[in-house]
């Protein structure tokens, strides 16, 4: 047998066997641009339809408006959660247009708690945060800790400082299933991402040249089953990133 064919067959068989006995986690990250599409229309229902089709267990959202003028005073995190029947938590990055603006995490399960961590920034830059949620999807699932971040788009130096701060925040949770998601405004070969790679974080996108990420923590007992960038060019100025992870038996 051709060695390449044998290697592919062995990999496929390994994933098939793993999938039979283990849990499969579907996760998405999506910068929704306050639900404003490239057509200028603000439409939470359009964003919800894209998420619904992918059917993730957990979703990390960036650029979420809560009761701002441009969102017509809609609490977008709550609206999306209601449309999709998720639990949701919101983290405020700043006050804006009579409301607030920040990050959200939605889950098909219990969100036990949330924490918001400030990231360093300079005068003239938007305040940025990391939003953490502790999630339990069911009795057979481990506790999942998801960190959702949106890093500075104006300065590579600030992004590097923000990643350094994230590394300080996250290691104490390394014994659990820990995931890091968001819009990092940095491509894989740049200094902020290189720092995460050196720390042992794993990219869940097999082919990656963008700025939106789903990462699993160093030593996480997971296997990547599949991943993709979902093509939804009209709903936001970003496309969602989706991955399916197989959880090893050690997590049960």
N, C-alpha and C positions, 0 to 999 in steps of 0.2 A: 504493500500500500504506500502511496505517496506520503512522505512525512508530514507535509502541510495538511493534507486531508485528514491524516490520523490525529494531528494536534487539534484541528478544528472539531473533529468528532469527539475527542476526549473532553474538550472544554464544554461542548454542548451537553454531553452526558453528565458531566459534573454539575452543571447548573440545573439540569433536569432533576437529578437526584436530590440536590440541595433544596430545590423548590418544593419537592413533595413533602419534606418533613419540617420545613421551616416557614416562618412568616415572611410575607412579602410586603414591603412598605412603599407606598407611592407618595412622592413628595414633589412639590412645585414651588418655584419662586417666580414672582411676577411684579415688575414695576408697572403699575397701572396708570401712571401719569394722571392722577386724580380722575380716572375714568374718561379722560378726554382723548379721543382718537385723532388720527391725522386729518380727519375731515372737520375737526373743530367741535364735534358733538360730544357732550358729556353724557355717558350712557352706562350706568352700572349693570343693566340687564345684559348688555353686550359682553362685558367683562365676565359676568356670571356664566353665560353660555359657554365661553371658552374653558373656564374652570370645570364646569359640569361635564363637559365632553371628556376631559382627561381623567376625571374622577379620582383626584388625589386624596389620601388620608389627611395630609397636612399641607397648608399653603402659607408661604411667607410673602407678604405684600409690602411694596414700597410706594412712596408718594401717594399716601391715602389722606383724603380730606375729611374733616369732621365739622360739619355745619359752617363751612365757609361760603362766602358769596358766590364764588365761581362754581361751587358744587350745589348751588341753590339750597343751602342750609341742610343738605342731606348728610347724615352720619354714614359715610360710605362703608366703613368697616361693618357696622350693624346691618346696613342694607344688603351687602353681599352675603353676610352670614345668614340673614333671614331667607334670602332667595335660595341659598344652597343648603340650608339646614346644618350649619356648622356652629360650633362654639367659637368665640372670637375674643381676642384681647387687642387693645390699641395702645401704642406708646407715642406720646407727644414729643415731637422734636422742637416745634416752635408754634407760637400763636400767629395766626394768619387770617386776614379778611374776616374778622369777627368770629372766627372759629379756631381750629387747630389743624396741624398737618404733621404727619409722621408715618409710623409703620404699624402693621397689623399682622397677627398670626391667627389663622383659622384651623380648626381640627375637627375631625369626626370622632369625638371622644371627649373626655374630661380634661379641661385645662385647669390644673390645680393651682397654679400661681403664675404671676408674671413679675419680671423685674426690668427696669429701664436703667441703662448705664450711659452716661454722657461721654462723648468722644471729644478729643481736643480739636479746636478750630481757631482760626484767626479772625480779627476784625475784618468785616466785609464778606465773610463766608457764612453760609447757613450753619446753625447748630446741627449736629448730627448725633445720633444715638445708636445703641444696640438694644434691641428688645429681646428678652429671653422668655420663653414659655416652657413650663413643665407639663408634659402631655401624657395621658394614659388612654390608649385606644381601646382597651378591654382587658379582661382577666388574663389572657394568654400573652399579653404584650408587656415588654419591659417599659420602664419609665423612659420617655424620650425627652431630651432637652434640646430645644431648637433656639439658636441665636440668629436673629435677623438683623442685617445691617445695611445701611445706605451711606457710602463713603463720599467724601468731598469730590466734586467734579472739577474744581478750579485749580487744585494744586497737588502735584505728585508728592511733594514734601509733606503736606498735611495728610494725605492718604497713608503714607508710610507711618506717620505718628499715630494715626487712628488704628492701623493694623497692630502696631506695637502695643497699644492700649488693649485691643481685643485679646491679644495673647495673654496679657496679664489677667484679664477677666475670666477667661474660659478654663484654664487648666484644672482648677479645683473640681470641675465636673467630669473629669476625664474617665472616671470609673463607670459612668453611665453611657448609654447610647447618645452621643452628642453630635449634633449637626449644625453647620454654619451656612447660612444662605443669604443672598441679597444682591444688590447692585453695588459693586465695588468700584465702578468707574476706572478699572485697571485691567489691562489685558494680561494673559497668563505669563508673559515673559518679562513683566515689569517688576521693579524692586518690591512693592508691597506684596505682590503675589509670591515672589521668590522667597520672601520671609516666611509665608505660610507653608510653602512647599518644604522648606528646610526644617520647619517644625513638625513635619510629618502629616499635614493635612492632605486629604485625597480628593481629587477632582472627580465628581460623579458624571461629568460629561466626557465621553471618550474622545471626541474631537472638539476642540474649544479654541475660538479666537475672539470671543466676545468679552463682555464686562459683567455679566450676570452669572452667579455661581450657586451650585449646591455642593457642599464639601462635607465629608465625613471625617471625624476626629482621628488623630493618630492612634493606631491600634484598634480601631473600631472593628468589631467582629461582624462585618457585613460584606456581602459580595454584590457587585453591580450586575443586575440582570439586564437592564436596558436604560437608555437615556436618549433624550432628543430635545431639540429646540422646536417648540410648537409654532408653526407659521400662522400668525394672527396679525398681519401688518396694519390693519385699519383701526383696531380698538385702542391702541396705545402707541407710544414711540419706542416701546420695547416688545420683544416676543418673550413669552414665558419659557422657562427651562423646567423640564420634567425628568425625573429619574425614578426607577423602581429598584429597590434594594432588598436583597434576601438577608434576613437576620439569622445568624448562626444559632445553633442549639444552646450555646453558652448563655444567651440572653434570656432563655425561657425560665 
